[in-house]
Amino acid sequence: MSSSLPITGSSSPSTARQWDLLWVSGTVTRKLAPRLRILYEQMLEPKWVVAIGSCATSGGPFYDSYNVVKGVNKIMPVDLYVPGCPVRPETFLDSVIKFRKMLKEGRK
């Protein structure tokens, strides 16, 4: 499978002020949460957030830890959830296809 970056039009802008899409993967800690919120607030409109994996969507196996945010949706709105721990390649690809449809339709 080749990279799909050219297909989706993705690039790596240097600052959050140039982003309109944020992919969140992994455990979000209370220390990281304010920084993620600042990044979100600096993003261009319309803002899109995709939570990838169980850790990002619900805290994953660390859910009961005092220092873990119980899902990135607690600090910013999430447009698409990609379930799994780990995320299966098929699930990730399905989510990318779903996200592209959302973009084409202009809906959040």
Buried (B, 14 or more C-beta within 10 A) or exposed (E): EEEEEEEEEEEEEEEBEEBEBBBBBEBBBEEBBEEBEEBBEEBEEEBBBBBBBBBBBBBBEBBEBEEBBBBBBEBBEBBBBBBBEEBEEEBBEEBBEEBBEBBEEEEE
